[in-house]
Amino acid sequence: MKVLLINAHHNYPGWSEGTLNASAFDIAKRFFENRGDEVLETVIDRGYDPQAEEAKHLAADLVILQTPVNWFSAPWTWKKYVDEVFNVGLHSGSLLSGDGRTRKDPSIPYGSGGKMHGRAFMISSTWNAPAEAFDNADNPVFCGRSLADAFADITAVYRFCGYTILPEFAILDIFKNPTIEADLQHYAAHLAAHATQW
């Protein structure tokens, strides 16, 4: 199996150095390498070539986005990456053929033009939000939404291209969590349960 690991951490000096994000990225890398899988890597802040990233997506059976959550989404550099890489894949017709619809047959569903069927996408994230903020109708921010709901905009990009979306992994309450190292170690078990078969 080939796995593409994308590190979306964006460095804001003096605010977030990304060590926890890097640790999770390293756990995933070791997990797949120990299984004998080929691991492709992208660290967005180090720069990238959109055509090379398109090729990595075409080669990978599984794509994992490792991201901190900044203001309820991945950093802005992730959106720039998506715009550049997926536009290359749209223009070349490699990742998708438009949105699937045609003028001749308007009954074809929007979002059915993806060419990446049989491949999977997963998000691994770090949040300041505590677990009790999700699935809680009384929470003033999430209003009963789940962690998966919070990632709907990100997963939609991959779903649009035909990927299967795997259950997300999250380390929560990162500034106040006393068991953060133990939580981080659960990542390998999550990968074993969800990212090796789908």
MDTraj code that builds the backbone (N, CA, C; nanometers):
import mdtraj as md
import numpy as np

residues = "MET LYS VAL LEU LEU ILE ASN ALA HIS HIS ASN TYR PRO GLY TRP SER GLU GLY THR LEU ASN ALA SER ALA PHE ASP ILE ALA LYS ARG PHE PHE GLU ASN ARG GLY ASP GLU VAL LEU GLU THR VAL ILE ASP ARG GLY TYR ASP PRO GLN ALA GLU GLU ALA LYS HIS LEU ALA ALA ASP LEU VAL ILE LEU GLN THR PRO VAL ASN TRP PHE SER ALA PRO TRP THR TRP LYS LYS TYR VAL ASP GLU VAL PHE ASN VAL GLY LEU HIS SER GLY SER LEU LEU SER GLY ASP GLY ARG THR ARG LYS ASP PRO SER ILE PRO TYR GLY SER GLY GLY LYS MET HIS GLY ARG ALA PHE MET ILE SER SER THR TRP ASN ALA PRO ALA GLU ALA PHE ASP ASN ALA ASP ASN PRO VAL PHE CYS GLY ARG SER LEU ALA ASP ALA PHE ALA ASP ILE THR ALA VAL TYR ARG PHE CYS GLY TYR THR ILE LEU PRO GLU PHE ALA ILE LEU ASP ILE PHE LYS ASN PRO THR ILE GLU ALA ASP LEU GLN HIS TYR ALA ALA HIS LEU ALA ALA HIS ALA THR GLN TRP".split()
xyz = np.array([
    [0.0848, -0.1180, 0.0000],
    [0.0000, 0.0000, 0.0000],
    [0.0893, 0.1242, 0.0000],
    [0.0429, 0.2278, -0.0686],
    [0.1118, 0.3567, -0.0669],
    [0.0261, 0.4557, 0.0112],
    [0.0925, 0.5308, 0.0990],
    [0.0243, 0.6259, 0.1856],
    [0.0869, 0.7632, 0.1661],
    [0.0024, 0.8631, 0.1467],
    [0.0476, 1.0015, 0.1406],
    [0.0120, 1.0692, 0.2719],
    [0.1139, 1.1148, 0.3442],
    [0.0939, 1.1901, 0.4677],
    [0.1170, 1.3377, 0.4379],
    [0.0171, 1.4192, 0.4701],
    [0.0260, 1.5635, 0.4462],
    [0.0243, 1.6345, 0.5811],
    [0.1295, 1.7087, 0.6101],
    [0.1366, 1.7870, 0.7328],
    [0.0952, 1.9299, 0.6990],
    [-0.0187, 1.9722, 0.7530],
    [-0.0733, 2.1044, 0.7209],
    [-0.0416, 2.2097, 0.8273],
    [0.0419, 2.1745, 0.9250],
    [0.0748, 2.2741, 1.0280],
    [0.1361, 2.3977, 0.9634],
    [0.0874, 2.5139, 1.0049],
    [0.1461, 2.6407, 0.9606],
    [0.2038, 2.7087, 1.0827],
    [0.3308, 2.7423, 1.0745],
    [0.4010, 2.7974, 1.1898],
    [0.3665, 2.9435, 1.2135],
    [0.3175, 2.9704, 1.3323],
    [0.2976, 3.1069, 1.3798],
    [0.3956, 3.1256, 1.4948],
    [0.5116, 3.1880, 1.4714],
    [0.6143, 3.1971, 1.5753],
    [0.5597, 3.2517, 1.7077],
    [0.5973, 3.1841, 1.8149],
    [0.5554, 3.2263, 1.9479],
    [0.4156, 3.1825, 1.9845],
    [0.3443, 3.1191, 1.8924],
    [0.2076, 3.0772, 1.9226],
    [0.1920, 2.9270, 1.9143],
    [0.2344, 2.8689, 1.8021],
    [0.2193, 2.7257, 1.7839],
    [0.3352, 2.6739, 1.7013],
    [0.4203, 2.5970, 1.7662],
    [0.5388, 2.5462, 1.6963],
    [0.5134, 2.4136, 1.6253],
    [0.4007, 2.3483, 1.6525],
    [0.3633, 2.2289, 1.5786],
    [0.4272, 2.0999, 1.6253],
    [0.4783, 2.0945, 1.7485],
    [0.5453, 1.9727, 1.7939],
    [0.4481, 1.8558, 1.8085],
    [0.3273, 1.8806, 1.8574],
    [0.2298, 1.7728, 1.8715],
    [0.1863, 1.7221, 1.7343],
    [0.1642, 1.8126, 1.6430],
    [0.1283, 1.7759, 1.5061],
    [0.2395, 1.6918, 1.4427],
    [0.3646, 1.7338, 1.4638],
    [0.4786, 1.6593, 1.4097],
    [0.4889, 1.5210, 1.4729],
    [0.4598, 1.5106, 1.6015],
    [0.4636, 1.3810, 1.6692],
    [0.3612, 1.2852, 1.6098],
    [0.2408, 1.3333, 1.5854],
    [0.1368, 1.2491, 1.5252],
    [0.1771, 1.2088, 1.3837],
    [0.2329, 1.3011, 1.3083],
    [0.2813, 1.2725, 1.1728],
    [0.3852, 1.1603, 1.1776],
    [0.4785, 1.1696, 1.2734],
    [0.5842, 1.0687, 1.2874],
    [0.5279, 0.9327, 1.3281],
    [0.4269, 0.9312, 1.4138],
    [0.3637, 0.8051, 1.4532],
    [0.3036, 0.7361, 1.3312],
    [0.2326, 0.8118, 1.2491],
    [0.1728, 0.7546, 1.1283],
    [0.2817, 0.7045, 1.0337],
    [0.3857, 0.7832, 1.0164],
    [0.4942, 0.7425, 0.9265],
    [0.5562, 0.6115, 0.9730],
    [0.5898, 0.6017, 1.1016],
    [0.6494, 0.4783, 1.1553],
    [0.5528, 0.3604, 1.1436],
    [0.4249, 0.3843, 1.1719],
    [0.3253, 0.2777, 1.1652],
    [0.3241, 0.2140, 1.0262],
    [0.3144, 0.2966, 0.9229],
    [0.3053, 0.2427, 0.7876],
    [0.4389, 0.1855, 0.7400],
    [0.5494, 0.2499, 0.7733],
    [0.6795, 0.1953, 0.7335],
    [0.7046, 0.0601, 0.7994],
    [0.6655, 0.0451, 0.9255],
    [0.6825, -0.0831, 0.9949],
    [0.5990, -0.1944, 0.9322],
    [0.4898, -0.1571, 0.8671],
    [0.4069, -0.2559, 0.7955],
    [0.4650, -0.2888, 0.6581],
    [0.5644, -0.2132, 0.6155],
    [0.6223, -0.2341, 0.4830],
    [0.5558, -0.1518, 0.3747],
    [0.4706, -0.0580, 0.4149],
    [0.4033, 0.0284, 0.3177],
    [0.4976, 0.1387, 0.2717],
    [0.4738, 0.1882, 0.1532],
    [0.5511, 0.3015, 0.1020],
    [0.4844, 0.4302, 0.1490],
    [0.5628, 0.5199, 0.2072],
    [0.5096, 0.6450, 0.2602],
    [0.5619, 0.7620, 0.1780],
    [0.4689, 0.8381, 0.1235],
    [0.4989, 0.9635, 0.0554],
    [0.4680, 1.0753, 0.1541],
    [0.5456, 1.1820, 0.1511],
    [0.5271, 1.2889, 0.2492],
    [0.5188, 1.4252, 0.1827],
    [0.4375, 1.5093, 0.2437],
    [0.4327, 1.6506, 0.2073],
    [0.4186, 1.7309, 0.3355],
    [0.5054, 1.8284, 0.3525],
    [0.4940, 1.9247, 0.4614],
    [0.4665, 2.0580, 0.3920],
    [0.3437, 2.1026, 0.3988],
    [0.3002, 2.2178, 0.3194],
    [0.3878, 2.3403, 0.3419],
    [0.4250, 2.3681, 0.4662],
    [0.5055, 2.4870, 0.4950],
    [0.6457, 2.4821, 0.4332],
    [0.6914, 2.3652, 0.3911],
    [0.8227, 2.3552, 0.3281],
    [0.8162, 2.3822, 0.1780],
    [0.6958, 2.3988, 0.1272],
    [0.6763, 2.4227, -0.0154],
    [0.6445, 2.2939, -0.0884],
    [0.5867, 2.3074, -0.2043],
    [0.5445, 2.1911, -0.2823],
    [0.5229, 2.2339, -0.4262],
    [0.5257, 2.1369, -0.5139],
    [0.4957, 2.1578, -0.6549],
    [0.3578, 2.0962, -0.6809],
    [0.2586, 2.1723, -0.7261],
    [0.1245, 2.1176, -0.7449],
    [0.1190, 1.9937, -0.8349],
    [0.1997, 1.9915, -0.9422],
    [0.1992, 1.8739, -1.0299],
    [0.2554, 1.7512, -0.9575],
    [0.3585, 1.7709, -0.8755],
    [0.4151, 1.6597, -0.7987],
    [0.3141, 1.6100, -0.6956],
    [0.2377, 1.7009, -0.6385],
    [0.1358, 1.6615, -0.5406],
    [0.0206, 1.5866, -0.6080],
    [-0.0140, 1.6280, -0.7286],
    [-0.1137, 1.5537, -0.8059],
    [-0.0650, 1.4102, -0.8254],
    [0.0626, 1.3951, -0.8632],
    [0.1195, 1.2621, -0.8850],
    [0.1189, 1.1790, -0.7571],
    [0.1458, 1.2424, -0.6430],
    [0.1418, 1.1706, -0.5147],
    [-0.0001, 1.1219, -0.4853],
    [-0.0987, 1.2060, -0.5114],
    [-0.2381, 1.1649, -0.4899],
    [-0.2752, 1.0475, -0.5808],
    [-0.2278, 1.0498, -0.7041],
    [-0.2579, 0.9414, -0.7970],
    [-0.1895, 0.8116, -0.7548],
    [-0.0739, 0.8217, -0.6930],
    [0.0006, 0.7030, -0.6508],
    [-0.0518, 0.6438, -0.5205],
    [-0.1094, 0.7268, -0.4335],
    [-0.1448, 0.6838, -0.2984],
    [-0.2792, 0.6115, -0.2922],
    [-0.2817, 0.5052, -0.2136],
    [-0.4058, 0.4343, -0.1828],
    [-0.4802, 0.5029, -0.0692],
    [-0.4045, 0.5684, 0.0173],
    [-0.4586, 0.6352, 0.1359],
    [-0.3902, 0.7693, 0.1516],
    [-0.4688, 0.8727, 0.1779],
    [-0.4163, 1.0059, 0.2069],
    [-0.4581, 1.0409, 0.3487],
    [-0.3607, 1.0839, 0.4301],
    [-0.3906, 1.1273, 0.5664],
    [-0.3472, 1.2719, 0.5815],
    [-0.4415, 1.3551, 0.6200],
    [-0.4132, 1.4950, 0.6500],
    [-0.3881, 1.5069, 0.7998],
    [-0.2692, 1.5496, 0.8361],
    [-0.2355, 1.5776, 0.9760],
    [-0.2420, 1.7286, 0.9925],
    [-0.3353, 1.7756, 1.0752],
    [-0.3542, 1.9198, 1.0846],
    [-0.3912, 1.9657, 1.2246],
    [-0.3394, 2.0822, 1.2616],
    [-0.3970, 2.1477, 1.3788],
    [-0.5269, 2.2140, 1.3335],
    [-0.6131, 2.2427, 1.4268],
    [-0.7352, 2.3152, 1.3937],
    [-0.7180, 2.4581, 1.4436],
    [-0.7121, 2.5497, 1.3475],
    [-0.6973, 2.6926, 1.3767],
    [-0.8273, 2.7623, 1.3390],
    [-0.8939, 2.8182, 1.4368],
    [-1.0196, 2.8870, 1.4114],
    [-1.1170, 2.7960, 1.3361],
    [-1.1271, 2.6726, 1.3838],
    [-1.2286, 2.5754, 1.3408],
    [-1.2066, 2.5165, 1.2026],
    [-1.0837, 2.5230, 1.1546],
    [-1.0521, 2.4585, 1.0278],
    [-0.9018, 2.4364, 1.0198],
    [-0.8581, 2.3738, 0.9126],
    [-0.7153, 2.3609, 0.8868],
    [-0.6584, 2.4992, 0.8571],
    [-0.5286, 2.5185, 0.8747],
    [-0.4687, 2.6481, 0.8430],
    [-0.4934, 2.6894, 0.6979],
    [-0.4858, 2.8190, 0.6728],
    [-0.5143, 2.8725, 0.5404],
    [-0.4230, 2.8142, 0.4333],
    [-0.3038, 2.7740, 0.4705],
    [-0.2122, 2.7162, 0.3732],
    [-0.2657, 2.5839, 0.3180],
    [-0.3486, 2.5149, 0.3963],
    [-0.4134, 2.3922, 0.3481],
    [-0.5103, 2.4250, 0.2344],
    [-0.5894, 2.5301, 0.2505],
    [-0.6847, 2.5691, 0.1451],
    [-0.6106, 2.6082, 0.0173],
    [-0.5000, 2.6797, 0.0320],
    [-0.4179, 2.7159, -0.0838],
    [-0.3669, 2.5888, -0.1523],
    [-0.3187, 2.4947, -0.0741],
    [-0.2712, 2.3669, -0.1273],
    [-0.3822, 2.2967, -0.2060],
    [-0.4995, 2.2872, -0.1468],
    [-0.6132, 2.2221, -0.2134],
    [-0.6468, 2.2936, -0.3436],
    [-0.6556, 2.4257, -0.3393],
    [-0.6884, 2.5002, -0.4611],
    [-0.5870, 2.4713, -0.5719],
    [-0.4611, 2.4725, -0.5383],
    [-0.3585, 2.4540, -0.6405],
    [-0.3508, 2.3095, -0.6897],
    [-0.3479, 2.2145, -0.5984],
    [-0.3305, 2.0740, -0.6368],
    [-0.4547, 2.0180, -0.7054],
    [-0.5715, 2.0434, -0.6495],
    [-0.6927, 1.9862, -0.7067],
    [-0.7331, 2.0554, -0.8367],
    [-0.6958, 2.1810, -0.8533],
    [-0.7192, 2.2452, -0.9833],
    [-0.6317, 2.1826, -1.0911],
    [-0.5091, 2.1432, -1.0557],
    [-0.4243, 2.0704, -1.1512],
    [-0.4918, 1.9385, -1.1877],
    [-0.5421, 1.8668, -1.0858],
    [-0.6095, 1.7392, -1.1090],
    [-0.7385, 1.7521, -1.1866],
    [-0.8073, 1.8645, -1.1717],
    [-0.9288, 1.8891, -1.2495],
    [-0.8933, 1.9214, -1.3944],
    [-0.7945, 2.0086, -1.4115],
    [-0.7558, 2.0497, -1.5465],
    [-0.7038, 1.9311, -1.6279],
    [-0.6230, 1.8452, -1.5651],
    [-0.5674, 1.7299, -1.6365],
    [-0.6693, 1.6169, -1.6495],
    [-0.7737, 1.6216, -1.5668],
    [-0.8732, 1.5153, -1.5673],
    [-0.8285, 1.3912, -1.4920],
    [-0.7238, 1.4033, -1.4117],
    [-0.6707, 1.2857, -1.3430],
    [-0.7483, 1.2506, -1.2161],
    [-0.7841, 1.3511, -1.1365],
    [-0.8528, 1.3264, -1.0102],
    [-1.0044, 1.3216, -1.0263],
    [-1.0539, 1.3946, -1.1223],
    [-1.1978, 1.3995, -1.1463],
    [-1.2257, 1.4543, -1.2848],
    [-1.3442, 1.4252, -1.3334],
    [-1.3870, 1.4809, -1.4616],
    [-1.5037, 1.5746, -1.4334],
    [-1.4710, 1.6950, -1.3921],
    [-1.5743, 1.7909, -1.3555],
    [-1.6540, 1.7437, -1.2361],
    [-1.7779, 1.7887, -1.2288],
    [-1.8616, 1.7501, -1.1141],
    [-1.9493, 1.6292, -1.1453],
    [-1.9302, 1.5698, -1.2638],
    [-2.0046, 1.4503, -1.3010],
    [-2.1245, 1.4758, -1.3898],
    [-2.1825, 1.5948, -1.3809],
    [-2.3032, 1.6249, -1.4592],
    [-2.2680, 1.6568, -1.6040],
    [-2.3650, 1.6426, -1.6913],
    [-2.3479, 1.6824, -1.8309],
    [-2.4736, 1.7580, -1.8750],
    [-2.4602, 1.8362, -1.9778],
    [-2.5772, 1.9067, -2.0331],
    [-2.6749, 1.8075, -2.0959],
    [-2.6220, 1.6972, -2.1485],
    [-2.7066, 1.5969, -2.2124],
    [-2.7880, 1.5164, -2.1117],
    [-2.7336, 1.4992, -1.9908],
    [-2.8033, 1.4194, -1.8898],
    [-2.7965, 1.4888, -1.7543],
    [-2.8882, 1.5834, -1.7288],
    [-2.8865, 1.6574, -1.6028],
    [-2.9261, 1.5734, -1.4817],
    [-2.9659, 1.4480, -1.5037],
    [-3.0024, 1.3638, -1.3901],
    [-2.8802, 1.3052, -1.3188],
    [-2.7614, 1.3155, -1.3796],
    [-2.6400, 1.2654, -1.3147],
    [-2.6151, 1.3498, -1.1902],
    [-2.5913, 1.2879, -1.0754],
    [-2.5751, 1.3646, -0.9513],
    [-2.4493, 1.4513, -0.9490],
    [-2.4648, 1.5682, -0.8916],
    [-2.3511, 1.6571, -0.8672],
    [-2.2534, 1.5849, -0.7744],
    [-2.1260, 1.5896, -0.8091],
    [-2.0246, 1.5252, -0.7271],
    [-1.9939, 1.3823, -0.7669],
    [-2.0402, 1.3397, -0.8818],
    [-2.0175, 1.2014, -0.9242],
    [-1.9058, 1.1894, -1.0284],
    [-1.8266, 1.2949, -1.0450],
    [-1.7206, 1.2920, -1.1456],
    [-1.5853, 1.2471, -1.0945],
    [-1.5774, 1.2054, -0.9677],
    [-1.4491, 1.1651, -0.9097],
    [-1.3927, 1.0392, -0.9713],
    [-1.2610, 1.0358, -0.9815],
    [-1.1923, 0.9196, -1.0389],
    [-1.1080, 0.8443, -0.9358],
    [-1.1215, 0.8799, -0.8092],
    [-1.0343, 0.8221, -0.7070],
    [-1.1051, 0.7154, -0.6232],
    [-1.2026, 0.6491, -0.6798],
    [-1.2742, 0.5422, -0.6098],
    [-1.1769, 0.4304, -0.5743],
    [-1.2009, 0.3665, -0.4610],
    [-1.1123, 0.2611, -0.4140],
    [-0.9962, 0.3133, -0.3322],
    [-0.9915, 0.4442, -0.3109],
    [-0.8877, 0.5080, -0.2285],
    [-0.9555, 0.5731, -0.1088],
    [-0.8767, 0.6030, -0.0074],
    [-0.9361, 0.6546, 0.1162],
    [-0.8630, 0.7792, 0.1650],
    [-0.9350, 0.8566, 0.2463],
    [-0.8836, 0.9803, 0.3063],
    [-0.9197, 0.9817, 0.4534],
    [-0.8260, 1.0270, 0.5350],
    [-0.8493, 1.0369, 0.6792],
    [-0.7876, 1.1659, 0.7320],
    [-0.8499, 1.2217, 0.8337],
    [-0.7968, 1.3396, 0.9019],
    [-0.7493, 1.2986, 1.0402],
    [-0.6294, 1.3439, 1.0753],
    [-0.5778, 1.3349, 1.2118],
    [-0.5544, 1.4791, 1.2561],
    [-0.6110, 1.5164, 1.3683],
    [-0.6079, 1.6583, 1.4051],
    [-0.5766, 1.6807, 1.5517],
    [-0.5368, 1.8022, 1.5797],
    [-0.5160, 1.8478, 1.7173],
    [-0.6043, 1.9703, 1.7393],
    [-0.6736, 1.9698, 1.8527],
    [-0.7715, 2.0743, 1.8856],
    [-0.7488, 2.1266, 2.0268],
    [-0.7831, 2.2500, 2.0496],
    [-0.7940, 2.3012, 2.1854],
    [-0.9305, 2.2658, 2.2444],
    [-1.0290, 2.2399, 2.1608],
    [-1.1646, 2.2086, 2.2084],
    [-1.1644, 2.0764, 2.2858],
    [-1.2387, 2.0704, 2.3954],
    [-1.2499, 1.9445, 2.4704],
    [-1.3545, 1.8532, 2.4080],
    [-1.3484, 1.7255, 2.4420],
    [-1.4405, 1.6263, 2.3864],
    [-1.5861, 1.6618, 2.4131],
    [-1.6136, 1.7165, 2.5308],
    [-1.7530, 1.7458, 2.5662],
    [-1.8136, 1.8614, 2.4860],
    [-1.7327, 1.9299, 2.4052],
    [-1.7868, 2.0369, 2.3195],
    [-1.8619, 1.9799, 2.1993],
    [-1.8289, 1.8570, 2.1610],
    [-1.8906, 1.7956, 2.0439],
    [-2.0133, 1.7145, 2.0845],
    [-2.1050, 1.6980, 1.9913],
    [-2.2278, 1.6205, 2.0152],
    [-2.3043, 1.6722, 2.1370],
    [-2.2986, 1.8011, 2.1560],
    [-2.3598, 1.8638, 2.2731],
    [-2.4446, 1.9815, 2.2245],
    [-2.5746, 1.9645, 2.2285],
    [-2.6656, 2.0686, 2.1783],
    [-2.6537, 2.1984, 2.2565],
    [-2.6044, 2.1918, 2.3797],
    [-2.5902, 2.3114, 2.4622],
    [-2.4603, 2.3866, 2.4363],
    [-2.3695, 2.3267, 2.3604],
    [-2.2444, 2.3963, 2.3339],
    [-2.2709, 2.5116, 2.2379],
    [-2.2313, 2.6347, 2.2737],
    [-2.2637, 2.7509, 2.1907],
    [-2.1875, 2.7584, 2.0584],
    [-2.0822, 2.6812, 2.0434],
    [-2.0041, 2.6846, 1.9202],
    [-2.0457, 2.5731, 1.8254],
    [-2.0477, 2.4496, 1.8746],
    [-2.0744, 2.3352, 1.7875],
    [-2.2218, 2.2988, 1.7789],
    [-2.3019, 2.3441, 1.8740],
    [-2.4480, 2.3296, 1.8679],
    [-2.4935, 2.1868, 1.8341],
    [-2.4284, 2.0881, 1.8951],
    [-2.4667, 1.9500, 1.8738],
    [-2.3940, 1.8802, 1.7615],
    [-2.3088, 1.9521, 1.6892],
    [-2.2363, 1.8896, 1.5784],
    [-2.1251, 1.7981, 1.6304],
    [-2.0974, 1.6948, 1.5527],
    [-1.9926, 1.6000, 1.5873],
    [-1.8577, 1.6481, 1.5343],
    [-1.7542, 1.5762, 1.5721],
    [-1.6213, 1.6048, 1.5191],
    [-1.6199, 1.5864, 1.3672],
    [-1.6844, 1.4812, 1.3186],
    [-1.6924, 1.4589, 1.1733],
    [-1.7642, 1.5752, 1.1046],
    [-1.8691, 1.6288, 1.1677],
    [-1.9398, 1.7443, 1.1105],
    [-1.8469, 1.8644, 1.0978],
    [-1.7597, 1.8808, 1.1965],
    [-1.6691, 1.9959, 1.1959],
    [-1.5717, 1.9903, 1.0783],
    [-1.5466, 1.8709, 1.0267],
    [-1.4543, 1.8543, 0.9145],
    [-1.5243, 1.8411, 0.7800],
    [-1.6524, 1.8670, 0.7738],
    [-1.7298, 1.8421, 0.6505],
    [-1.6727, 1.9153, 0.5293],
    [-1.6243, 2.0373, 0.5461],
    [-1.5698, 2.1115, 0.4317],
    [-1.4428, 2.0463, 0.3776],
    [-1.3608, 1.9933, 0.4678],
    [-1.2358, 1.9301, 0.4251],
    [-1.2631, 1.7954, 0.3600],
    [-1.3445, 1.7134, 0.4244],
    [-1.3706, 1.5805, 0.3679],
    [-1.4480, 1.5892, 0.2363],
    [-1.5269, 1.6950, 0.2185],
    [-1.6030, 1.7104, 0.0935],
    [-1.5101, 1.7181, -0.0274],
    [-1.3934, 1.7780, -0.0119],
    [-1.2975, 1.7884, -0.1221],
    [-1.2606, 1.6489, -0.1719],
    [-1.2313, 1.5612, -0.0774],
    [-1.1900, 1.4256, -0.1154],
    [-1.3097, 1.3405, -0.1584],
    [-1.4207, 1.3566, -0.0918],
    [-1.5419, 1.2830, -0.1316],
    [-1.5804, 1.3208, -0.2752],
    [-1.5651, 1.4477, -0.3098],
    [-1.5971, 1.4980, -0.4438],
    [-1.5135, 1.4274, -0.5510],
    [-1.3928, 1.3866, -0.5124],
    [-1.3041, 1.3173, -0.6061],
    [-1.3192, 1.1658, -0.5998],
    [-1.4104, 1.1154, -0.5155],
    [-1.4395, 0.9723, -0.5127],
    [-1.3783, 0.8947, -0.3981],
    [-1.3037, 0.9607, -0.3110],
    [-1.2408, 0.8914, -0.1990],
    [-1.3447, 0.8434, -0.0968],
    [-1.3135, 0.7330, -0.0303],
    [-1.3868, 0.6887, 0.0877],
    [-1.3318, 0.7664, 0.2069],
    [-1.4193, 0.8173, 0.2908],
    [-1.3755, 0.8943, 0.4079],
    [-1.3708, 0.8016, 0.5285],
    [-1.2537, 0.7922, 0.5901],
    [-1.2345, 0.7077, 0.7075],
    [-1.2598, 0.7867, 0.8352],
    [-1.2884, 0.7180, 0.9468],
    [-1.3106, 0.7889, 1.0733],
    [-1.1883, 0.8713, 1.1129],
    [-1.2159, 0.9916, 1.1580],
    [-1.1100, 1.0841, 1.1954],
    [-1.0492, 1.0468, 1.3310],
    [-0.9270, 1.0942, 1.3508],
    [-0.8603, 1.0814, 1.4804],
    [-0.8337, 1.2219, 1.5303],
    [-0.8533, 1.2452, 1.6595],
    [-0.8290, 1.3794, 1.7140],
    [-0.7692, 1.3710, 1.8532],
    [-0.6752, 1.4569, 1.8770],
    [-0.6256, 1.4798, 2.0125],
    [-0.6884, 1.6114, 2.0544],
    [-0.7671, 1.6052, 2.1607],
    [-0.8483, 1.7193, 2.2025],
    [-0.7923, 1.7866, 2.3276],
    [-0.8368, 1.9101, 2.3477],
    [-0.8042, 1.9857, 2.4690],
    [-0.6530, 1.9943, 2.4897],
    [-0.5795, 2.0245, 2.3840],
    [-0.4344, 2.0112, 2.3869],
    [-0.3639, 2.1016, 2.4879],
    [-0.4245, 2.2116, 2.5276],
    [-0.3581, 2.3010, 2.6227],
    [-0.3849, 2.2642, 2.7682],
    [-0.4866, 2.1805, 2.7921],
    [-0.5225, 2.1468, 2.9299],
    [-0.5276, 1.9976, 2.9562],
    [-0.5037, 1.9165, 2.8558],
    [-0.5186, 1.7726, 2.8670],
    [-0.3982, 1.7104, 2.9383],
    [-0.4178, 1.6490, 3.0572],
    [-0.3041, 1.5891, 3.1281],
    [-0.2613, 1.4542, 3.0705],
    [-0.3412, 1.3948, 2.9830],
    [-0.3085, 1.2626, 2.9279],
    [-0.2723, 1.2699, 2.7803],
    [-0.2201, 1.3823, 2.7372],
    [-0.1977, 1.4039, 2.5946],
    [-0.1014, 1.3012, 2.5339],
    [0.0029, 1.2632, 2.6061],
    [0.0973, 1.1647, 2.5528],
    [0.0302, 1.0287, 2.5359],
    [-0.0508, 0.9901, 2.6333],
    [-0.1241, 0.8627, 2.6216],
    [-0.2234, 0.8692, 2.5060],
    [-0.2909, 0.9825, 2.4910],
    [-0.3855, 0.9986, 2.3806],
    [-0.3140, 0.9867, 2.2460],
    [-0.1958, 1.0440, 2.2387],
    [-0.1176, 1.0382, 2.1158],
    [-0.0841, 0.8930, 2.0808],
    [-0.0575, 0.8109, 2.1808],
    [-0.0236, 0.6704, 2.1559],
    [-0.1430, 0.5904, 2.1033],
    [-0.2647, 0.6396, 2.1220],
    [-0.3828, 0.5714, 2.0683],
    [-0.3920, 0.5853, 1.9158],
    [-0.3118, 0.6754, 1.8604],
    [-0.3172, 0.6984, 1.7162],
    [-0.2820, 0.5716, 1.6372],
    [-0.1773, 0.5006, 1.6793],
    [-0.1387, 0.3788, 1.6072],
    [-0.2520, 0.2765, 1.6093],
    [-0.3216, 0.2640, 1.7218],
    [-0.4348, 0.1712, 1.7298],
    [-0.5471, 0.2159, 1.6362],
    [-0.5697, 0.3459, 1.6274],
    [-0.6718, 0.3988, 1.5366],
    [-0.6349, 0.3650, 1.3912],
    [-0.5073, 0.3830, 1.3572],
    [-0.4628, 0.3509, 1.2217],
    [-0.4809, 0.2023, 1.1928],
    [-0.4463, 0.1171, 1.2899],
    [-0.4610, -0.0272, 1.2708],
    [-0.6071, -0.0655, 1.2499],
    [-0.6974, 0.0037, 1.3205],
    [-0.8401, -0.0298, 1.3121],
    [-0.9069, 0.0245, 1.1868],
    [-0.8610, 0.1385, 1.1381],
    [-0.9360, 0.2053, 1.0303],
    [-0.8593, 0.2299, 0.9011],
    [-0.7275, 0.2377, 0.9062],
    [-0.6534, 0.2833, 0.7894],
    [-0.5799, 0.1729, 0.7147],
    [-0.6022, 0.0485, 0.7510],
    [-0.5341, -0.0602, 0.6823],
    [-0.6296, -0.1431, 0.5973],
    [-0.7573, -0.1155, 0.6108],
    [-0.8596, -0.1846, 0.5304],
    [-0.9812, -0.0939, 0.5209],
    [-1.0443, -0.0929, 0.4097],
    [-1.1668, -0.0132, 0.3968],
    [-1.2501, -0.0651, 0.2836],
])
top = md.Topology()
chain = top.add_chain()
for i, resn in enumerate(residues, 1):
    res = top.add_residue(resn, chain, resSeq=i)
    for name in ("N", "CA", "C"):
        top.add_atom(name, md.element.get_by_symbol(name[0]), res)
traj = md.Trajectory(xyz[None], top)
